[in-house]
Amino acid sequence: MDTFVLNGSNLTLEALFEIAAEGRKVEIAPEAYQRLAHGREIMSRLSQGGKAIYGFNRGVGWNKDQEIDENFFATQNQMIIRSHCQGTRVYNSDVEVRAMMAIRLNQMLIGASCASDGLVNIYRDFLNHGLTPRIPQKGSVGEADITTISHMGLAFIGEGEVSHKGQVVPTAQAMEAEGLKPHVLELKDAHTIILSNCQGEAMAAVMVHEVEDLLKQSDLIFCLDYEGLNGNIEAMREDVNALRGLPGQVECAARCRKFLEGSYLHEEHPDRALQDPLSFRGGFTVTGTVTDALNFVKRILSIQLNSPSDNPCIMLDKENLFVDSNFETTTLAVGVEMLSIALGHLSRTINYRMIKMGTPDFTGLTRFLAPRDGSAHGFSTIQNTYSALDAENRSLINPSSVDFYHMQGGIEDHASNLPLVASKGLQIVDNLKYLVAMEALNAAQAVDLRKDTGIHLGKFTQVAYDVIRAHVPTLSKGQNMFENVRTAYDLIGSDELLEKIADLD
């Protein structure tokens, strides 16, 4: 994979994931160094001219009225980093932290931050050498993630811990092993490190990636489940959905039609209901709702990845800097909450489908899809498990972006809680992987029970069925349901299903 050259305006969600999860190397565009130098010159000139500059020649927070002498900058930088390290465990994943570093590095290259060359280089070097600071997930209210990503600054100066080659080790030890020197903070470096929303943005970006993959798999399993039901798929028609015109619904209906190409559901069947419960008839409309919410989050996130969060913000073309609130992330936080609510609808819909599939009045099959020979109980007790997961999801979709106090002497009296919002969204996604996995087991079992009626699956659903059965056999006597669910969960968490159906395109 070729090196990605960051320039402050070109970081896409796809490239971010490659850097964070796949170890793609990064480099800094030469013109970005020129912008950094220009920004530093503007700030130094204005400071020498007597302009009060927050976080540079003045303190931060309530201490904004305290003057900072130029000879005290180095000490002030260390004080800011060490005093702001206030995060609490658990820790962000390595993928999330690498995404944080890539996001913040790209944003600094815009030239609005007064970052030193040494600071941007240490971000680059940590990414390329596989040094991942240990960042506590909890502690930020999202109005810049000052209490958590300050731990990143701690690592840059050789303190704290990092993840390196699969082990958590002291930062100084890992830097020595990689031939790196601790960064010496200068100018406004400490304030530049902490005045970023990169923690919340990174977690939101990881959530976006996982939701995109999960939605495709959920639609695929839904279609297989529909075949197990012997359902009526008229609602998926292209003209019917075009008449409604909702983008996500149109997209997901098209995807489901594709997955069901060649399926017996396109043929007349004497036992088929006139119309099915909404959890089936409108299953693709629910993933369509998730898609619409997802696209909103992607649009806002793509803007924030390539725009500065610094206060004050240097305007290179104006040769000046201005106080701002560009670290505000409420739009993104509310968008992530909207996405989480949409995922809550998906959670409930999947559960209702599984309940219906265990009911002979709806399926014409056995109770709880048990084997016809009575050798196993079927999917009965598992209803407790997916009900518990859905209950947790219902609690996780409660909004958190409006929960905040005024802080810093009343100056910081608004917050978005983006990291908390995103962490809850990520937990919903993980719970949904279990629910999609359980629906996959239900769907494959229903297809097995209906095989004696001479059905044939769709082009893509047949592949899905084959992959599921390659991992989990048809339910029969003596199987451990815990192992079956865990195996199916691991399958949904992998790329295997998506890779197999991609081979058909």
VEXKERO-828457 format. One line per field, with one value per residue (C-alpha): residue number from 1; residue in three letters; x, y, z. Coordinates in steps of 0.5 Angstrom, whole numbers, always signed. Example, Ala and Ser with C-alpha at 12.3 -4.5 7.8 and 13.67 -1.06 7.14 Angstrom:
REM VEXKERO-828457
num = (1 | 2) $
residuo = (ALA | SER) $
x = (+25 | +27) $
y = (-9 | -2) $
z = (+16 | +14) $
REM end
This chain:
REM VEXKERO-828457
num = (1 | 2 | 3 | 4 | 5 | 6 | 7 | 8 | 9 | 10 | 11 | 12 | 13 | 14 | 15 | 16 | 17 | 18 | 19 | 20 | 21 | 22 | 23 | 24 | 25 | 26 | 27 | 28 | 29 | 30 | 31 | 32 | 33 | 34 | 35 | 36 | 37 | 38 | 39 | 40 | 41 | 42 | 43 | 44 | 45 | 46 | 47 | 48 | 49 | 50 | 51 | 52 | 53 | 54 | 55 | 56 | 57 | 58 | 59 | 60 | 61 | 62 | 63 | 64 | 65 | 66 | 67 | 68 | 69 | 70 | 71 | 72 | 73 | 74 | 75 | 76 | 77 | 78 | 79 | 80 | 81 | 82 | 83 | 84 | 85 | 86 | 87 | 88 | 89 | 90 | 91 | 92 | 93 | 94 | 95 | 96 | 97 | 98 | 99 | 100 | 101 | 102 | 103 | 104 | 105 | 106 | 107 | 108 | 109 | 110 | 111 | 112 | 113 | 114 | 115 | 116 | 117 | 118 | 119 | 120 | 121 | 122 | 123 | 124 | 125 | 126 | 127 | 128 | 129 | 130 | 131 | 132 | 133 | 134 | 135 | 136 | 137 | 138 | 139 | 140 | 141 | 142 | 143 | 144 | 145 | 146 | 147 | 148 | 149 | 150 | 151 | 152 | 153 | 154 | 155 | 156 | 157 | 158 | 159 | 160 | 161 | 162 | 163 | 164 | 165 | 166 | 167 | 168 | 169 | 170 | 171 | 172 | 173 | 174 | 175 | 176 | 177 | 178 | 179 | 180 | 181 | 182 | 183 | 184 | 185 | 186 | 187 | 188 | 189 | 190 | 191 | 192 | 193 | 194 | 195 | 196 | 197 | 198 | 199 | 200 | 201 | 202 | 203 | 204 | 205 | 206 | 207 | 208 | 209 | 210 | 211 | 212 | 213 | 214 | 215 | 216 | 217 | 218 | 219 | 220 | 221 | 222 | 223 | 224 | 225 | 226 | 227 | 228 | 229 | 230 | 231 | 232 | 233 | 234 | 235 | 236 | 237 | 238 | 239 | 240 | 241 | 242 | 243 | 244 | 245 | 246 | 247 | 248 | 249 | 250 | 251 | 252 | 253 | 254 | 255 | 256 | 257 | 258 | 259 | 260 | 261 | 262 | 263 | 264 | 265 | 266 | 267 | 268 | 269 | 270 | 271 | 272 | 273 | 274 | 275 | 276 | 277 | 278 | 279 | 280 | 281 | 282 | 283 | 284 | 285 | 286 | 287 | 288 | 289 | 290 | 291 | 292 | 293 | 294 | 295 | 296 | 297 | 298 | 299 | 300 | 301 | 302 | 303 | 304 | 305 | 306 | 307 | 308 | 309 | 310 | 311 | 312 | 313 | 314 | 315 | 316 | 317 | 318 | 319 | 320 | 321 | 322 | 323 | 324 | 325 | 326 | 327 | 328 | 329 | 330 | 331 | 332 | 333 | 334 | 335 | 336 | 337 | 338 | 339 | 340 | 341 | 342 | 343 | 344 | 345 | 346 | 347 | 348 | 349 | 350 | 351 | 352 | 353 | 354 | 355 | 356 | 357 | 358 | 359 | 360 | 361 | 362 | 363 | 364 | 365 | 366 | 367 | 368 | 369 | 370 | 371 | 372 | 373 | 374 | 375 | 376 | 377 | 378 | 379 | 380 | 381 | 382 | 383 | 384 | 385 | 386 | 387 | 388 | 389 | 390 | 391 | 392 | 393 | 394 | 395 | 396 | 397 | 398 | 399 | 400 | 401 | 402 | 403 | 404 | 405 | 406 | 407 | 408 | 409 | 410 | 411 | 412 | 413 | 414 | 415 | 416 | 417 | 418 | 419 | 420 | 421 | 422 | 423 | 424 | 425 | 426 | 427 | 428 | 429 | 430 | 431 | 432 | 433 | 434 | 435 | 436 | 437 | 438 | 439 | 440 | 441 | 442 | 443 | 444 | 445 | 446 | 447 | 448 | 449 | 450 | 451 | 452 | 453 | 454 | 455 | 456 | 457 | 458 | 459 | 460 | 461 | 462 | 463 | 464 | 465 | 466 | 467 | 468 | 469 | 470 | 471 | 472 | 473 | 474 | 475 | 476 | 477 | 478 | 479 | 480 | 481 | 482 | 483 | 484 | 485 | 486 | 487 | 488 | 489 | 490 | 491 | 492 | 493 | 494 | 495 | 496 | 497 | 498 | 499 | 500 | 501 | 502 | 503 | 504 | 505) $
residuo = (MET | ASP | THR | PHE | VAL | LEU | ASN | GLY | SER | ASN | LEU | THR | LEU | GLU | ALA | LEU | PHE | GLU | ILE | ALA | ALA | GLU | GLY | ARG | LYS | VAL | GLU | ILE | ALA | PRO | GLU | ALA | TYR | GLN | ARG | LEU | ALA | HIS | GLY | ARG | GLU | ILE | MET | SER | ARG | LEU | SER | GLN | GLY | GLY | LYS | ALA | ILE | TYR | GLY | PHE | ASN | ARG | GLY | VAL | GLY | TRP | ASN | LYS | ASP | GLN | GLU | ILE | ASP | GLU | ASN | PHE | PHE | ALA | THR | GLN | ASN | GLN | MET | ILE | ILE | ARG | SER | HIS | CYS | GLN | GLY | THR | ARG | VAL | TYR | ASN | SER | ASP | VAL | GLU | VAL | ARG | ALA | MET | MET | ALA | ILE | ARG | LEU | ASN | GLN | MET | LEU | ILE | GLY | ALA | SER | CYS | ALA | SER | ASP | GLY | LEU | VAL | ASN | ILE | TYR | ARG | ASP | PHE | LEU | ASN | HIS | GLY | LEU | THR | PRO | ARG | ILE | PRO | GLN | LYS | GLY | SER | VAL | GLY | GLU | ALA | ASP | ILE | THR | THR | ILE | SER | HIS | MET | GLY | LEU | ALA | PHE | ILE | GLY | GLU | GLY | GLU | VAL | SER | HIS | LYS | GLY | GLN | VAL | VAL | PRO | THR | ALA | GLN | ALA | MET | GLU | ALA | GLU | GLY | LEU | LYS | PRO | HIS | VAL | LEU | GLU | LEU | LYS | ASP | ALA | HIS | THR | ILE | ILE | LEU | SER | ASN | CYS | GLN | GLY | GLU | ALA | MET | ALA | ALA | VAL | MET | VAL | HIS | GLU | VAL | GLU | ASP | LEU | LEU | LYS | GLN | SER | ASP | LEU | ILE | PHE | CYS | LEU | ASP | TYR | GLU | GLY | LEU | ASN | GLY | ASN | ILE | GLU | ALA | MET | ARG | GLU | ASP | VAL | ASN | ALA | LEU | ARG | GLY | LEU | PRO | GLY | GLN | VAL | GLU | CYS | ALA | ALA | ARG | CYS | ARG | LYS | PHE | LEU | GLU | GLY | SER | TYR | LEU | HIS | GLU | GLU | HIS | PRO | ASP | ARG | ALA | LEU | GLN | ASP | PRO | LEU | SER | PHE | ARG | GLY | GLY | PHE | THR | VAL | THR | GLY | THR | VAL | THR | ASP | ALA | LEU | ASN | PHE | VAL | LYS | ARG | ILE | LEU | SER | ILE | GLN | LEU | ASN | SER | PRO | SER | ASP | ASN | PRO | CYS | ILE | MET | LEU | ASP | LYS | GLU | ASN | LEU | PHE | VAL | ASP | SER | ASN | PHE | GLU | THR | THR | THR | LEU | ALA | VAL | GLY | VAL | GLU | MET | LEU | SER | ILE | ALA | LEU | GLY | HIS | LEU | SER | ARG | THR | ILE | ASN | TYR | ARG | MET | ILE | LYS | MET | GLY | THR | PRO | ASP | PHE | THR | GLY | LEU | THR | ARG | PHE | LEU | ALA | PRO | ARG | ASP | GLY | SER | ALA | HIS | GLY | PHE | SER | THR | ILE | GLN | ASN | THR | TYR | SER | ALA | LEU | ASP | ALA | GLU | ASN | ARG | SER | LEU | ILE | ASN | PRO | SER | SER | VAL | ASP | PHE | TYR | HIS | MET | GLN | GLY | GLY | ILE | GLU | ASP | HIS | ALA | SER | ASN | LEU | PRO | LEU | VAL | ALA | SER | LYS | GLY | LEU | GLN | ILE | VAL | ASP | ASN | LEU | LYS | TYR | LEU | VAL | ALA | MET | GLU | ALA | LEU | ASN | ALA | ALA | GLN | ALA | VAL | ASP | LEU | ARG | LYS | ASP | THR | GLY | ILE | HIS | LEU | GLY | LYS | PHE | THR | GLN | VAL | ALA | TYR | ASP | VAL | ILE | ARG | ALA | HIS | VAL | PRO | THR | LEU | SER | LYS | GLY | GLN | ASN | MET | PHE | GLU | ASN | VAL | ARG | THR | ALA | TYR | ASP | LEU | ILE | GLY | SER | ASP | GLU | LEU | LEU | GLU | LYS | ILE | ALA | ASP | LEU | ASP) $
x = (+0 | +3 | +4 | -1 | +1 | -3 | -4 | -9 | -15 | -15 | -16 | -22 | -26 | -23 | -16 | -17 | -19 | -13 | -8 | -11 | -13 | -9 | -2 | -2 | +4 | +4 | +8 | +7 | +6 | +12 | +7 | +4 | +11 | +10 | +3 | +6 | +12 | +7 | +2 | +8 | +11 | +4 | +3 | +10 | +9 | +3 | +5 | +11 | +7 | +3 | -3 | -6 | -6 | -10 | -6 | +1 | +2 | -4 | -6 | -12 | -19 | -20 | -13 | -14 | -12 | -5 | +1 | +6 | +13 | +16 | +22 | +17 | +14 | +17 | +15 | +8 | +8 | +10 | +5 | -1 | +0 | +1 | -4 | -9 | -8 | -15 | -18 | -20 | -20 | -22 | -17 | -19 | -17 | -11 | -15 | -18 | -12 | -8 | -15 | -14 | -7 | -8 | -14 | -10 | -4 | -8 | -12 | -5 | -3 | -8 | -4 | -9 | -5 | +1 | +4 | +12 | +15 | +17 | +10 | +7 | +13 | +12 | +5 | +8 | +13 | +9 | +4 | +9 | +13 | +7 | +8 | +0 | -1 | -5 | -11 | -17 | -23 | -27 | -26 | -28 | -34 | -33 | -31 | -24 | -22 | -17 | -17 | -16 | -12 | -7 | -4 | -2 | +2 | +5 | +7 | +10 | +15 | +17 | +13 | +7 | +5 | +4 | +2 | +8 | +9 | +3 | +5 | +4 | +11 | +14 | +14 | +21 | +23 | +19 | +22 | +29 | +27 | +25 | +30 | +26 | +27 | +22 | +19 | +21 | +15 | +16 | +11 | +4 | +5 | +2 | -5 | -5 | -4 | -10 | -15 | -18 | -24 | -20 | -22 | -29 | -28 | -24 | -29 | -35 | -30 | -29 | -37 | -38 | -34 | -37 | -44 | -43 | -40 | -46 | -51 | -50 | -49 | -56 | -59 | -56 | -58 | -65 | -66 | -64 | -69 | -74 | -73 | -74 | -81 | -83 | -85 | -88 | -83 | -87 | -85 | -78 | -80 | -76 | -82 | -86 | -80 | -78 | -85 | -83 | -77 | -73 | -66 | -64 | -70 | -69 | -61 | -63 | -69 | -64 | -59 | -64 | -67 | -60 | -59 | -65 | -64 | -66 | -70 | -76 | -79 | -80 | -85 | -92 | -93 | -100 | -97 | -95 | -98 | -102 | -97 | -92 | -91 | -87 | -81 | -80 | -85 | -81 | -74 | -70 | -74 | -71 | -64 | -65 | -67 | -60 | -57 | -60 | -57 | -50 | -50 | -51 | -46 | -41 | -42 | -41 | -35 | -31 | -32 | -29 | -23 | -21 | -22 | -19 | -21 | -16 | -18 | -15 | -15 | -10 | -12 | -6 | -10 | -11 | -5 | -8 | -12 | -18 | -22 | -27 | -31 | -29 | -28 | -35 | -38 | -45 | -47 | -43 | -45 | -53 | -52 | -48 | -54 | -59 | -55 | -55 | -63 | -64 | -59 | -64 | -70 | -66 | -64 | -72 | -74 | -69 | -71 | -78 | -76 | -73 | -79 | -84 | -79 | -80 | -88 | -91 | -97 | -93 | -88 | -91 | -85 | -83 | -84 | -77 | -75 | -73 | -71 | -77 | -74 | -75 | -67 | -66 | -70 | -69 | -68 | -73 | -68 | -64 | -70 | -68 | -61 | -63 | -68 | -63 | -58 | -64 | -66 | -59 | -59 | -65 | -62 | -56 | -60 | -62 | -59 | -52 | -50 | -55 | -52 | -46 | -45 | -41 | -34 | -27 | -31 | -37 | -33 | -34 | -42 | -43 | -41 | -43 | -40 | -38 | -33 | -39 | -44 | -39 | -37 | -45 | -46 | -40 | -43 | -50 | -46 | -43 | -49 | -52 | -47 | -49 | -57 | -55 | -51 | -57 | -61 | -57 | -57 | -65 | -65 | -61 | -65 | -71 | -68 | -66 | -73 | -76 | -72 | -76 | -81 | -76 | -74 | -68 | -65 | -62 | -56 | -53 | -57 | -54 | -47 | -49 | -53 | -46 | -42 | -46 | -47 | -39 | -38 | -44 | -48 | -56 | -58 | -59 | -58 | -52 | -50 | -47 | -51 | -46 | -41 | -46 | -47 | -40 | -38 | -43 | -42 | -34 | -37 | -41 | -35 | -30 | -30 | -32 | -39 | -38 | -32 | -35 | -41 | -36 | -34 | -40 | -40) $
y = (+0 | +7 | +12 | +17 | +24 | +29 | +36 | +39 | +38 | +31 | +26 | +22 | +17 | +11 | +13 | +15 | +7 | +5 | +9 | +7 | +0 | -3 | +1 | +5 | +10 | +17 | +23 | +31 | +35 | +40 | +46 | +44 | +46 | +53 | +54 | +52 | +57 | +62 | +61 | +61 | +68 | +71 | +69 | +71 | +78 | +79 | +77 | +81 | +87 | +86 | +82 | +78 | +71 | +65 | +59 | +63 | +69 | +68 | +62 | +57 | +57 | +61 | +63 | +67 | +73 | +71 | +73 | +68 | +71 | +68 | +65 | +61 | +58 | +51 | +50 | +53 | +47 | +42 | +44 | +44 | +37 | +34 | +38 | +36 | +29 | +27 | +21 | +15 | +8 | +4 | +6 | +7 | +2 | +2 | +3 | +9 | +12 | +12 | +15 | +21 | +22 | +22 | +27 | +32 | +31 | +33 | +39 | +42 | +42 | +47 | +52 | +55 | +52 | +55 | +48 | +47 | +42 | +38 | +37 | +35 | +30 | +27 | +25 | +22 | +18 | +15 | +13 | +10 | +7 | +4 | +7 | +8 | +12 | +10 | +14 | +14 | +13 | +17 | +24 | +29 | +33 | +34 | +41 | +40 | +33 | +36 | +31 | +25 | +27 | +31 | +23 | +23 | +29 | +26 | +20 | +25 | +28 | +21 | +20 | +15 | +9 | +6 | +0 | -2 | -9 | -12 | -10 | -4 | -1 | +5 | +10 | +12 | +5 | +4 | +11 | +8 | +2 | +5 | +11 | +16 | +22 | +25 | +32 | +38 | +43 | +50 | +56 | +54 | +46 | +44 | +48 | +45 | +38 | +39 | +43 | +38 | +34 | +28 | +23 | +24 | +24 | +18 | +14 | +17 | +15 | +8 | +7 | +10 | +4 | -1 | +1 | +1 | -6 | -9 | -6 | -10 | -16 | -14 | -14 | -20 | -24 | -21 | -23 | -30 | -30 | -28 | -34 | -38 | -35 | -35 | -28 | -23 | -19 | -14 | -8 | -9 | -7 | -1 | +3 | +2 | +5 | +10 | +13 | +14 | +17 | +17 | +16 | +10 | +6 | +6 | +4 | -1 | -4 | -4 | -8 | -13 | -14 | -16 | -21 | -24 | -25 | -32 | -33 | -38 | -31 | -29 | -34 | -36 | -40 | -43 | -42 | -35 | -29 | -23 | -19 | -20 | -17 | -10 | -13 | -17 | -12 | -6 | -9 | -5 | +1 | +1 | +0 | +5 | +10 | +8 | +9 | +16 | +18 | +15 | +19 | +25 | +23 | +22 | +29 | +32 | +28 | +29 | +37 | +36 | +32 | +37 | +43 | +46 | +46 | +51 | +57 | +62 | +61 | +63 | +66 | +66 | +70 | +75 | +75 | +75 | +71 | +71 | +68 | +62 | +56 | +52 | +46 | +46 | +39 | +39 | +38 | +31 | +29 | +30 | +26 | +20 | +20 | +20 | +14 | +11 | +12 | +9 | +3 | +2 | +1 | -4 | -8 | -8 | -10 | -16 | -18 | -18 | -22 | -27 | -28 | -29 | -34 | -38 | -38 | -43 | -39 | -34 | -39 | -46 | -49 | -52 | -48 | -44 | -48 | -54 | -60 | -64 | -70 | -67 | -68 | -60 | -55 | -50 | -42 | -42 | -39 | -35 | -30 | -28 | -26 | -22 | -19 | -17 | -14 | -10 | -7 | -5 | -2 | +2 | +5 | +7 | +11 | +16 | +22 | +25 | +31 | +35 | +33 | +38 | +43 | +50 | +49 | +53 | +59 | +59 | +60 | +53 | +53 | +48 | +42 | +36 | +30 | +27 | +22 | +19 | +19 | +15 | +10 | +9 | +8 | +3 | -1 | -1 | -3 | -9 | -11 | -11 | -16 | -21 | -20 | -20 | -27 | -30 | -28 | -31 | -38 | -37 | -36 | -42 | -46 | -44 | -45 | -52 | -54 | -51 | -55 | -61 | -56 | -55 | -48 | -45 | -39 | -33 | -32 | -28 | -31 | -38 | -36 | -33 | -39 | -43 | -39 | -40 | -47 | -48 | -45 | -47 | -54 | -55 | -55 | -62 | -66 | -64 | -57 | -52 | -46 | -41 | -43 | -43 | -36 | -34 | -37 | -33 | -27 | -28 | -29 | -22 | -19 | -21 | -19 | -26 | -25 | -19 | -22 | -28 | -24 | -19 | -24 | -25 | -18) $
z = (+0 | -2 | +3 | +4 | +3 | +8 | +6 | +11 | +6 | +3 | +9 | +7 | +11 | +7 | +8 | +15 | +16 | +12 | +16 | +23 | +22 | +16 | +18 | +12 | +12 | +12 | +10 | +10 | +4 | +3 | +2 | +9 | +12 | +9 | +11 | +18 | +18 | +16 | +21 | +26 | +24 | +24 | +31 | +33 | +30 | +33 | +40 | +40 | +38 | +44 | +42 | +47 | +45 | +48 | +50 | +47 | +51 | +56 | +60 | +58 | +61 | +67 | +67 | +60 | +64 | +66 | +62 | +60 | +59 | +52 | +57 | +60 | +54 | +55 | +62 | +61 | +55 | +60 | +65 | +60 | +58 | +65 | +69 | +63 | +63 | +67 | +63 | +66 | +64 | +60 | +54 | +47 | +42 | +38 | +32 | +35 | +37 | +31 | +28 | +33 | +31 | +23 | +24 | +29 | +24 | +18 | +21 | +24 | +17 | +15 | +18 | +23 | +29 | +30 | +30 | +30 | +25 | +31 | +33 | +26 | +25 | +32 | +30 | +23 | +26 | +32 | +26 | +22 | +27 | +30 | +37 | +40 | +46 | +51 | +51 | +57 | +53 | +59 | +61 | +56 | +55 | +47 | +48 | +45 | +48 | +53 | +59 | +54 | +48 | +53 | +54 | +47 | +49 | +55 | +50 | +45 | +51 | +52 | +58 | +60 | +56 | +49 | +45 | +41 | +37 | +41 | +48 | +53 | +55 | +57 | +52 | +53 | +52 | +45 | +43 | +44 | +40 | +34 | +34 | +36 | +41 | +45 | +42 | +46 | +46 | +44 | +42 | +43 | +42 | +48 | +47 | +40 | +42 | +47 | +43 | +38 | +38 | +35 | +40 | +39 | +31 | +31 | +35 | +30 | +24 | +27 | +28 | +21 | +18 | +22 | +21 | +13 | +14 | +18 | +14 | +8 | +12 | +16 | +9 | +6 | +13 | +12 | +5 | +7 | +13 | +8 | +4 | +11 | +12 | +5 | +5 | +0 | -3 | -7 | -3 | -5 | -12 | -16 | -18 | -11 | -7 | -13 | -12 | -4 | -6 | +1 | -1 | +4 | +3 | -5 | -4 | +1 | -3 | -9 | -5 | -3 | -10 | -12 | -6 | -8 | -15 | -18 | -11 | -11 | -8 | -14 | -16 | -14 | -8 | -5 | +2 | +2 | +6 | +2 | +6 | +12 | +19 | +18 | +21 | +14 | +9 | +12 | +14 | +8 | +10 | +17 | +14 | +9 | +15 | +18 | +12 | +11 | +18 | +17 | +11 | +15 | +20 | +14 | +11 | +17 | +19 | +13 | +14 | +21 | +19 | +14 | +18 | +24 | +31 | +34 | +38 | +37 | +29 | +25 | +18 | +13 | +8 | +13 | +16 | +23 | +28 | +31 | +37 | +35 | +38 | +32 | +37 | +37 | +35 | +37 | +30 | +29 | +36 | +35 | +28 | +32 | +37 | +31 | +28 | +34 | +35 | +28 | +30 | +36 | +31 | +27 | +33 | +35 | +28 | +28 | +35 | +32 | +26 | +30 | +35 | +28 | +26 | +32 | +31 | +27 | +26 | +22 | +19 | +18 | +21 | +27 | +34 | +35 | +29 | +32 | +28 | +26 | +30 | +36 | +38 | +40 | +43 | +37 | +38 | +45 | +50 | +46 | +46 | +53 | +50 | +44 | +49 | +54 | +48 | +45 | +52 | +53 | +46 | +48 | +54 | +50 | +45 | +50 | +49 | +52 | +48 | +53 | +59 | +61 | +67 | +66 | +68 | +68 | +72 | +68 | +61 | +58 | +59 | +53 | +51 | +46 | +50 | +43 | +46 | +50 | +45 | +40 | +45 | +46 | +39 | +38 | +44 | +40 | +34 | +38 | +40 | +33 | +31 | +36 | +34 | +26 | +28 | +31 | +26 | +21 | +25 | +25 | +18 | +16 | +20 | +17 | +10 | +12 | +15 | +8 | +4 | +3 | -1 | -7 | -5 | -9 | -6 | -9 | -12 | -6 | -1 | -3 | -2 | +5 | +7 | +5 | +9 | +15 | +14 | +13 | +20 | +24 | +22 | +22 | +29 | +32 | +38 | +43 | +40 | +45 | +43 | +46 | +41 | +35 | +37 | +38 | +32 | +28 | +32 | +29 | +22 | +22 | +25 | +20 | +12 | +10 | +8 | +4 | +1 | -2 | -4 | -7 | -12 | -15 | -18) $
REM end
